[in-house]
Amino acid sequence: MASLSSNVLCKHNMSPLEQTVKKNGANRGRRFLRCPKWKNDDCGFFKWVDGWVSTSSRSPSTLNEVIFD
């Protein structure tokens, strides 16, 4: 299976790392991509894998559209 990041490159022209949020909170369990050099030479690349937006920022009607479409 190909990585979700296989077609995406950071500003270093490298495939980003796919990681999962482990901290408690609304984003726990979400996957994201970030620069593989984030510890030493971070270029600032960050992208949510699922494109999900916190439910607190959506109205109930929008949530129904997302769930049932």
Order of alpha helices (4+ residues) and beta strands (2+ residues): beta-beta-beta-alpha
